[in-house]
C-alpha cells in the first residue's frame, strides 16, 4: 500500500487559471481553481476534482464516471491543464476502475501508462504528443527518402505548413506563445524593423532595405533546409526564429550530424520582450516545437558566439550541453546540444523556478 501525504489548498492555490487548448477539434478550454477543474468544449462540460501529493496529481475516484466519455483530445486537454497549473508534479494518477476498452484505447495512444492497479499520465509522455500544441499535427513521420545537397546526403524534408504552427499557453507569464511561418508580405514590416535594430545587427549583420529583407525571407522559405518563423506573445510579434536541419548546414561539417538533428538562430526584435521573464517562455517552447515537429529528432544543436557569455549561460541552464568550439570564417562558436530524452524526462518545457515550485 502506498502512503501519500496530501496537501491542503492554500490561499495561493485558490487562484483561477483559464487555459485555452490549441487543438484541431473541440475548441476546449479549462478553468482550474483550487482542487477543481472544469473542462468545456463545443459539446461538453465536465467537472473533475483532485488532490496533490509531493509528485502526483490524484483525480478523485468519482472521475471514473466522467473520464471514459472523453476522447484522446479531451483527456490530453485535461492533463495539460493540470500539469500547467501544477508543474512541480509529473504524474496524474487516475482512478483504478475505468472502462477496459477506453483504457486500452488511451494506452495505445500513449496518453496513459497502465499497469496492474495503476493508471498514470506522465508529463514526459504527454508533452511528446502533438495533440495539444501543433496546429497541423501529422499522424505519421514524413517518408524516409534520401537526397543530396552540396555533396551532403540527407533525408528529404517535409514542406512547412502555412501560418500558425505551434501555440501554447504559458501560465507563469499568463500569455500565449505562437509561432507562425514567416510571410514576406504580412511580416515584412516587423522583420525589417528588427534587422535594422543595432542590437540585432551586431549578430545578424543583415541591416538594409525592405526589398533586401523581403528577398531574405523568400530565400529562406524556398530553402528546404530552413524554416523561418515569427514569434508572438498573444498578438504581439516579438522575434524571428530560423530553424535548420544540421545535416545540410555548415554546422554539420563540424560534428557527426545525425539525419534529424535540428538547429536554430534567433533575433528578439522587441525590447519589451527581452530578458529572463520571456526567455523562459520562448526558449523551451521553441525546443518543444522542434521535437514535436518530427519525432525522429533526437538532438537540437546550436552555435552561439563563444564570447556571448550570457546566451551560453542561458542555454546551459536550459538543458543544453557545451561540446566544443567551432571555428567559422567570421566567428568562433560553441557547439551546444540538447537531447530529446533530457528535455522530456527532466520536464524542460518549463523553467526550473516553475518546475520546482507550483505557480498556483
N, C-alpha and C positions, 0 to 999 in steps of 0.2 A: 504494500500500500504506500502511495506517495503522500507525504505530509507536506502541504503547501501553506505558506503564510500569505494570507490575502490582505491587500491594502484597502483601507477605507478611503472613500472620497475625501479629498481636502478641498479647501476653499478654491485653490487654483485649478483643481481638476473639474470645477463646475463651469469653466469657460465653455462657450459654444463654438464649435467649428463647423463651418459649412464647406463641403468638399464636392466639387464638380468632378465627375468621372468622364474622361475623354475616350469614349468608346464609340465604335461604329454603330452600335444599336442600343436602344433603350433610353438614351438621354438621362442617365441616372445621376442622382446626387445624394449625398449623405449629410445628416446632421448628427454630430456627436456631442453629447453633454453628459459629464459625469460618467456613470456606468450604463448609459443608454445610447443606442444608435438607431436612427430612423433612416431607412433606405427607401428611396422612391424612384419611380421611373414612369414611363409613358402609361403603363397599365398596371402598376403595382405600388403598394405601400406596405412596408414591413417594419416591425419593431424588434429589436434584439437587446438583450441585457447581458452584461458581462462584469467580471471582476478581474483584478490584476494580481499576479504573483511576481516574484522577482524577475522572471524571464518570460512569463506567459500571459496571454490574454485568454481568459477562460469564459466561453459562452455558456450562459445558463442552460440547463437541461431542457427547459421549455422550448428552446430554439430548435430542437429536433423536429418539431411540428411545422416549422416555417422554412427551415433551410432547404428542405427537399423540393420546395416549389421554385427555387432559384435555378436558373441556367448557369453556365460557367461564367458568363459576363456578370450576372448578379452576384455570384459568390466572389469573383475577383474584385468587384467594387466594394463589397463588404470588407474583404480583407485589406484592401488598400486604405480604406478609411480608418480602420483600427490601427494599422501599422503607422499611418501618417500621424495620428494623434498620439500614439504611444510608441515612438521609435526605439525606446530603450528595451522593448520586448521584441523577441524574434520568433515567437511561436504563437499561433492561435490554436487553442485546444477546443475541439468540437465535442458535442455530446456523443456518447457511445452508441446510442440507439438511433441509427439512421437507416433509411431505406437502402437495402443492399444494392439494388440496381443503380440508384442515384449515386451512391458512394463509389461504386465501380466506375461509373462514367467520369466522375470528378477525379478519381485516382488516375485514370488513363489520360486525362487532360494535363496532369502534372500539378493540379491545384492542391490536392490532398495526399498526404502520405498516410496509408492505412496499414496498421499492424494490429496484432491481437489486442483488443481492448483499448486502442488508442487511435484517434483520428486527428491529425495535426496539419495545419497550414504553416509552412516555414517561410519566413520573409525572403530568404535567399532563393527559394524556388519561385515565389510569386513574382519577384522583380525580374526574373529571367523570361517571363511570359509576356507576349506583346498585347495582351487583351486590353490593358488599360491605357497605354501611353502612345502607341503608334497609330497615326491617323489612317494608315494603309497597311495593316499587318498582313503579310503574306503567309499563307499556311505552310508553304514548303520553301526550302532553300532554293536559290536560283540554280539551274542545272550547271554541273561542273564540266566546263569545256575550256580548253587552253588556247591562248593566242600568244603573240609576242609583240612587245613594244620596245624599240631601241635595243634589240638584242636580248631583252629580258623576258623569259617565259612566265606567264601568269594567267590566272583564271579570267574568263570573260566576266565583266561586272554587270550587275543588274542596273538597268536605267533608273534614274531617280524618279520618284513620284513627283507630283506637282503640288505647289503651295505648302500647306501645313504638313509637317512630317511627324512631329512629336509635341505633346503637351503634357504638362504635369503641374498639379497644384503643389506649391511649396509652403507648408504651414508655418514654418518658422519666420517667414517674411510676409505671409498672408498675400502672396501673389502667385499668378500662374505664369510659368515659363513656357515659351513656344518657340520652336524652330521652324522657319519656313525656307523653302528653296529660294535662293536669291533670284529676283526677277529684274533684269536690266531696265525695265520700264518703271515698275511700281517702287522699286527700292533704290533707284539710282541716286536720288537726292540725298538719302541717308549715307550711302556708301561714299559718294563724292565728298560730303562734309567730313566724314571720318578719316578718309585717306589724306585729307589736307590738314588734319589736326597735327600740330608739331609733335605731340606725344606719340601718336601712331606712326608718323612718318619716320621717326628715328629708327624704328624696327622694320617697317614695311618698304620705305623708300619708293612709294607709289603715288606721291602727290602729283596733281596735274588737272587737266580739264575734264569736264563731264564726258566728252567724246572718248577720251582715253579710258575713263573708268567704265563706260558702257562696253567698250571693246574688251576690257579686262574681264568683266563678268561674263560676257558672251563666250570668251575663250574658255573660261573655267567650266561653264555649262556644257560646252561641246567636247570637253576632255573627259573621257570615261574614267580617267584616273582620279578626278576630283569631284567633290560635291560641295558647292558654295552655299552657305546658309546665312540667314539673317535671324538674330535672336530678339525676342520680345519678352518684356515683363508686362503682363496684362496686354495693353495695346500700345505700349511704348517701345519702339525699337531701340536697342542699346548696343549691338555689336555684330561684327562679321566673323563667321567661323568657316574655315576652309578645311574640309576633310579630304584625305587622300589615302590611296592604297599604297602601303610602303613598298611592296614588291616592285612597283613601276616607278617609284620616286627615287630621287637622288639619295635619300637616306638608306634605301635598300641596298645600295652598293657598299655600305659601311658595316653591315652586320648580316647574320644569316636570317634574312627576312623569310617568314612563312607566308603561305598563299593568301591568308586573310588577315594579316597584320594591318592595322589601320592607324594613321597618324592625323595630326590636326595642327592648324595655325589659328591664332585668334587676334582680333583687334577690338577692344572695348572702346567704342567711339564716344559714348556719352559719359561725361564727368559724374553725373548723378548716380551712375550705376557701377562706378569703380569702387574698389575696396572689398574688405573681407565679407561684409554682410551679403553682397550679391555674388561674390566669388563662390561662396558655399552653396549657392543655388545653381549657377550656370555650369560650374565645372563638373560636379557629379552628374548633372542631368545630361550634359554632352557625352560623357563617358557611357552613361546608361543608354542613350540613343544609339551609339556606335555598336555596343554589344547586342542590342536588340535587333538592329537593322539586318545583321546576318549572324545567326547563332554559331557559325563556324569561326567567327572572330574570337580568338583566344587571347590576343595581346594588342594593347594600344600603345603606340610609341610616340615620342615627341623629341624635339631638338631645340630646347630653349638655349638662348645665348649663354655660354659658360660664365659670362660676367654678370648675368641678371640674377643676383643672389635671391631677391625676394620671390621671383617667379619660381625658382628652383625649390626654395623652402615650401612654397605653396603646394607644389607638385609632390614633393616627398611626404608632406603631411597628408596628402590626399590619396596615398597608396602607391604612388609611382616609386620605382627604384632607379637610382642613378647607376648606369652601367659603365660608360666610358666617354671620353671626349672624342668628338668627331670634328675633323678639320675640313671646312669648305673653303672655296676660294675667297669668299667675302667675310667669313666669320668662323669662330670656333664654338661648337655647340656641345652640350652634354646630352648624350643619348639616354633617354628615360623610358621606362616601360611599366605598364600596369597589366597585371594578369587578370583574366576573367574570373578565375576561381577566387582570387583575393578580393576583387570588387564585390562579388555577390556573397561569399561566405562571411566577409567582415562587414557587410552592410554599408559599403562606402557610398551608397546613393544618398546617405545623409551624413553631414559632417560630425566630427567627434563630439562637439559640445552639445549636439542634438541627440546623437546616438547614446550618450551616456546619461542623459537626464531628460525625461519627458518634457515636451513643450507644454503639455496640458496643465 
